[in-house]
Amino acid sequence: MIRKFRAPLLTGAALSALLSAACSGERTSAATPNEPAPVAVHAATVKSQPIDRFLRVTGSLSADEQADVAAEIGGRVVGTPVERGTKVAAGAVLVRLSATEADASLREAQANAAQLEARLGLTAGQGFEPAHVPDVLNAKASLDWAEADFARIKSLLDQKVVSQAEYDQKLTQVQAARQQYQLAQNVAQQSFRSLEAARARVDLARKASADTVVRAPFAGIVAERLVGTGDYVSRGTKVATVVRIDPVRVELTVPEQYVSQVTTGQAVRLSVDAYPNEVFTGKVRFVSPALKSDQRALTVEAIAPNADGRLKPGLFATALLQHPSPAPAILVPASAVETVAGTSRVYVIAAGERIEERIVTLGEKVGDRVELASGVKAGERVAANPRGKLADGVRVQIEG
């Protein structure tokens, strides 16, 4: 026997309620009301490129040249034409001393030398020849006459015209004349040596006269003037200090682990606290051949142009020594790095547009980008403007 069942008929109100409940269930299963909306960010690609690397060291500035100028003779100061801060050329007058005594000594020495020159028959620029000295010429003439007279007597003796006594007398006269000639030559040599000594005294007296004017040893700036008009100075008294500060020297200390990164001629970028927003350029001029044993550090000297004189000796300087980069650097925009309490992080956009927070180590800064020594790799994308609202797992929406 076949039984038939009939489904109950639904009223219009019941059907409407059922459909409404079904639609509400579908919406509940399609959305998760607890997940926040995606955060809008700009994305930046991590790049790999070679960069200039710099070794950061410190040091101090010093003058390229500095001289404590001293008087070379004693005397009273009669003039001081410079003051502190005066720019001077090489040879410029710093101090004048009384020259009365020195000039008198010079004139005396010149007179003594002139007297000896006259005795020797010398003129300016003429070389010394003993045979040309007047006394020697006279002695030579006497010798020649005695020898001629002796030759005549000798011939007469052979003819038995004169006696042996007359012959012996003439022979004695010849020998005496020859000795006088030799003596005249010796005296001329001695007189010439005396002339050389007199000329040396002239040179010393001329130098003493010149030393009454104390001059700058090189072009620079007068840092100190230590005497005034009326002061009496002795030989060796310091009268002024002159410095040359264009260029300036920069003495740097390089730790031993970085010694291989420093070479002569290497470019240097300098900064000083006096000009915090400026960078001065220079180059390495000297690298010490040995380390300081007490510091285990290398002394390096650089020079930097200083035409305007703003860099002052004694200033503390920070130097960046440029050296070749061994490998390309990983770079991201500086705005992509968030640093809190000394810890730096970036927010990598991973699969599914989800954020992956990574701790990174910073390296060199290159313009508006910064090197990351660890934490990311080239080709990855990072949030370029995190602004403290990103964390692991946060969903983002890429703008731009």
C-alpha positions in Angstrom: 0.0 0.0 0.0 1.4 3.3 -1.0 1.3 6.2 1.5 1.4 9.7 0.3 2.7 12.6 2.5 2.0 16.2 1.8 4.4 18.9 2.9 2.8 21.7 4.9 2.2 24.8 3.1 4.2 27.8 4.2 2.5 31.1 4.6 4.0 34.2 2.9 5.2 35.7 6.2 7.0 32.5 7.2 8.7 32.2 3.9 9.9 35.8 4.1 11.4 35.2 7.6 13.2 32.1 6.5 14.9 33.9 3.5 15.9 36.8 5.8 17.6 34.5 8.2 19.4 32.7 5.4 20.8 36.0 4.0 21.9 37.1 7.5 23.8 33.9 8.0 25.7 34.3 4.7 26.9 37.8 5.7 28.1 36.6 9.0 30.2 33.8 7.5 31.8 36.1 4.7 33.3 38.9 7.0 35.3 38.9 10.3 34.2 42.0 12.1 37.3 41.8 14.5 39.9 42.4 11.7 40.8 46.1 11.2 40.7 47.7 7.8 43.9 47.6 5.7 46.4 50.4 6.4 47.3 52.5 3.4 51.1 52.7 2.8 53.6 53.6 0.1 55.8 50.8 -0.9 59.6 51.1 -1.7 61.8 48.4 -3.2 65.0 47.5 -1.5 67.9 48.2 -3.8 71.4 47.0 -4.1 74.1 49.4 -5.4 77.8 50.3 -4.8 78.4 53.2 -2.5 81.3 55.3 -1.1 82.1 54.1 2.4 83.7 56.3 5.0 85.9 55.5 8.1 84.9 57.9 10.9 87.9 59.1 13.1 88.7 62.1 15.2 91.6 64.5 15.6 92.5 68.2 16.0 93.6 71.0 13.7 97.0 72.6 13.7 98.8 75.3 11.7 100.6 74.2 8.6 103.6 76.2 9.8 104.3 77.9 13.1 107.5 79.8 14.0 108.6 81.5 17.2 110.7 84.2 15.6 113.7 85.3 17.8 116.2 88.1 17.6 119.6 87.0 16.3 121.5 89.9 17.9 121.1 92.0 21.0 119.7 95.6 20.9 117.0 98.0 21.8 113.7 97.8 20.0 113.0 100.9 17.9 110.1 99.8 15.8 107.2 97.3 15.8 105.2 97.7 12.6 102.9 94.7 13.1 100.2 93.8 15.6 98.5 90.5 16.4 96.4 89.3 13.5 98.4 91.2 10.8 98.8 89.2 7.6 102.5 89.3 6.5 104.4 88.2 3.5 107.6 86.3 3.6 110.4 88.7 4.6 108.0 91.3 6.0 109.4 93.4 8.9 108.2 92.3 12.3 110.6 94.2 14.7 113.4 96.8 14.2 116.4 97.0 16.5 118.8 99.9 16.9 121.4 99.6 14.1 124.0 102.2 15.2 126.5 99.8 16.7 126.1 97.2 14.0 126.5 99.7 11.2 129.6 101.1 12.7 131.1 97.6 13.0 130.3 97.0 9.4 132.1 100.2 8.3 135.2 99.3 10.3 135.3 95.8 8.9 135.0 97.1 5.3 137.8 99.6 5.9 140.1 96.9 7.2 139.4 94.8 4.2 139.9 97.7 1.8 143.3 98.4 3.4 144.5 94.9 2.8 143.2 94.9 -0.8 145.1 98.1 -1.5 148.3 96.5 -0.1 147.9 93.6 -2.4 146.9 95.7 -5.3 143.5 94.0 -5.7 140.5 95.6 -7.2 136.8 94.5 -7.0 136.3 91.2 -8.7 140.0 90.6 -9.3 141.5 87.2 -8.4 144.6 86.9 -6.3 147.9 86.3 -8.1 151.1 86.6 -5.9 153.2 87.6 -8.9 151.1 90.7 -9.3 151.5 92.0 -5.8 153.6 95.3 -5.8 156.1 94.1 -3.1 156.6 90.8 -5.0 157.1 92.7 -8.3 159.8 94.9 -6.6 161.5 91.8 -5.2 161.4 90.1 -8.6 162.9 93.2 -10.2 165.8 93.2 -7.7 166.4 89.5 -8.3 166.5 90.0 -12.0 169.0 92.8 -11.7 171.2 90.8 -9.3 171.1 87.8 -11.6 172.1 89.9 -14.6 174.9 91.6 -12.8 176.2 88.2 -11.5 176.1 86.8 -15.1 178.3 89.8 -16.2 180.8 89.3 -13.3 181.0 85.6 -14.0 182.0 86.2 -17.6 184.6 88.7 -16.5 186.0 86.2 -14.0 186.4 83.7 -16.8 188.4 86.3 -18.6 190.5 87.0 -15.5 189.3 90.7 -15.5 187.8 90.7 -12.0 188.9 89.1 -8.8 187.4 86.1 -7.0 186.3 88.4 -4.2 184.1 90.5 -6.5 182.6 87.3 -7.9 181.7 86.0 -4.4 180.1 89.4 -3.5 177.8 89.3 -6.6 176.9 85.7 -5.8 175.9 86.7 -2.3 173.8 89.5 -3.7 171.9 87.1 -6.0 171.2 84.7 -3.2 170.0 87.5 -1.0 167.7 88.9 -3.8 166.3 85.4 -4.3 165.5 85.1 -0.6 163.8 88.5 -0.6 161.7 87.5 -3.6 160.6 84.3 -1.8 159.9 86.3 1.3 157.8 88.8 -0.6 155.7 85.9 -2.0 155.2 84.5 1.5 154.2 87.9 2.8 151.8 88.3 0.0 150.2 84.9 0.7 149.8 85.9 4.4 148.3 89.2 3.5 145.8 87.5 1.3 144.8 85.1 4.1 144.4 88.2 6.3 142.2 89.7 3.6 140.0 86.6 3.6 139.6 86.9 7.3 138.8 90.6 7.0 136.2 89.8 4.3 134.7 87.2 6.6 134.4 89.9 9.3 132.7 92.1 6.7 130.2 89.4 6.1 129.5 88.9 9.8 129.2 92.6 10.3 126.8 92.9 7.3 124.7 90.0 8.7 124.7 91.7 12.2 123.5 94.9 10.5 120.8 93.0 8.6 119.7 91.2 11.8 118.7 94.5 13.4 115.5 94.0 11.3 113.6 90.8 12.4 111.6 89.5 9.4 108.8 87.0 8.9 110.2 83.6 7.8 107.2 82.8 5.6 103.9 84.3 4.6 101.3 84.0 7.3 99.6 85.7 10.2 101.2 87.3 13.3 99.7 85.3 16.2 101.7 87.1 18.9 104.0 90.1 19.2 106.0 89.8 22.4 108.1 93.0 22.6 107.4 96.7 22.3 109.3 99.8 21.4 112.0 100.5 24.0 112.4 96.9 25.1 116.0 95.5 25.1 116.4 92.1 23.7 119.3 89.7 23.7 120.2 87.1 21.1 117.6 84.3 21.2 114.8 86.4 22.7 111.5 85.5 21.1 109.9 88.6 19.6 106.9 87.3 17.6 105.0 84.2 16.6 104.0 83.7 12.9 101.6 81.0 11.8 100.4 79.8 8.4 96.9 78.3 8.4 96.2 77.9 4.7 96.2 74.9 4.5 95.6 73.5 7.9 96.9 70.2 9.2 94.6 67.7 10.7 96.2 65.1 12.9 94.0 62.0 13.1 94.1 58.8 15.2 93.1 55.6 13.4 92.5 52.4 15.4 94.7 49.5 14.4 91.9 47.4 12.9 91.3 50.1 10.2 95.0 50.7 9.3 94.6 48.9 6.0 91.8 51.3 4.9 94.1 54.4 5.0 96.5 55.5 2.2 98.3 58.6 1.2 96.2 60.9 -1.1 92.9 59.5 0.3 90.0 61.9 0.3 88.9 63.3 3.7 85.7 65.0 4.7 86.0 67.2 7.8 83.4 68.6 10.2 83.9 70.8 13.2 81.5 71.9 16.0 82.1 75.5 15.1 80.3 75.0 11.7 77.9 72.1 12.4 76.2 72.2 9.0 79.3 72.5 6.8 81.7 69.9 5.4 85.3 70.7 4.6 87.4 68.6 2.2 91.0 67.6 2.3 93.3 64.7 1.6 95.7 62.5 3.5 99.3 63.7 3.2 101.2 61.5 5.7 100.6 58.0 7.2 102.9 57.1 10.1 105.1 54.1 9.4 104.4 52.8 12.9 101.6 52.6 15.4 101.7 54.3 18.8 102.4 51.5 21.2 100.5 53.1 24.1 97.3 53.5 22.1 97.6 50.8 19.4 96.6 53.5 16.9 98.0 55.0 13.7 98.8 58.7 13.4 97.5 60.1 10.1 98.0 63.7 8.9 95.7 65.3 6.4 95.7 68.8 4.9 92.6 70.9 4.1 92.4 74.2 2.2 91.6 77.2 4.4 91.7 80.3 2.2 89.0 82.1 4.3 90.8 81.3 7.6 87.7 79.9 9.3 89.3 76.7 10.4 91.4 77.6 13.5 94.3 75.6 14.9 93.2 73.7 18.0 89.7 72.9 16.8 88.4 69.4 17.4 87.5 67.7 14.1 85.6 64.6 12.9 86.9 63.2 9.7 85.4 60.7 7.3 88.1 58.8 5.3 86.7 57.6 2.0 87.6 54.0 1.0 86.4 51.6 -1.7 83.3 49.6 -0.9 84.0 45.8 -1.0 80.4 44.9 -1.9 77.2 46.6 -3.0 75.1 48.1 -0.3 71.4 47.3 0.5 69.5 50.6 0.5 66.1 51.7 1.6 64.5 55.2 2.0 65.5 56.7 5.3 61.8 57.3 6.0 61.2 53.5 5.9 63.4 53.0 9.0 61.7 53.4 12.4 64.1 53.7 15.4 62.8 53.5 18.9 65.1 53.3 22.0 68.1 52.6 19.9 66.5 49.7 18.0 65.9 50.2 14.3 63.2 48.3 12.3 61.6 48.2 8.9 58.2 46.8 7.8 58.5 44.3 4.9 55.4 43.8 2.8 55.2 40.0 2.6 52.8 37.7 0.7 49.1 38.6 1.0 50.0 42.3 1.6 50.8 41.5 5.2 53.4 43.2 7.2 56.5 41.4 8.5 58.4 43.5 11.1 62.2 43.1 11.0 65.0 44.4 13.2 67.8 45.9 11.1 71.4 47.2 11.5 72.1 50.5 9.9 75.1 51.4 7.9 76.1 54.4 5.8 73.7 57.2 4.9 73.5 58.0 1.2 71.5 61.0 0.4 67.8 60.3 1.3 68.5 56.6 1.6 70.2 54.5 4.3 72.2 51.3 4.1 70.9 48.2 6.0 73.7 46.0 7.0 71.3 43.2 8.0 67.6 42.3 8.1 66.4 42.6 4.5 67.6 41.7 1.0 67.5 43.3 -2.4 64.1 43.1 -4.2 61.9 43.0 -1.2 59.3 45.7 -0.6 59.1 47.8 2.5 56.6 50.3 3.8 58.1 53.7 3.0 56.0 55.6 5.5 55.3 53.4 8.6 54.6 56.3 11.0 54.4 53.9 14.0 51.0 52.2 13.0 52.4 49.0 11.6 53.2 45.6 13.2 53.6 42.0 12.4 50.6 40.6 10.4 48.9 43.9 9.8 47.2 44.0 6.3 48.2 46.9 4.1 46.9 48.6 1.0 49.6 49.9 -1.4 49.1 53.4 -2.5 50.6 55.1 -5.6 
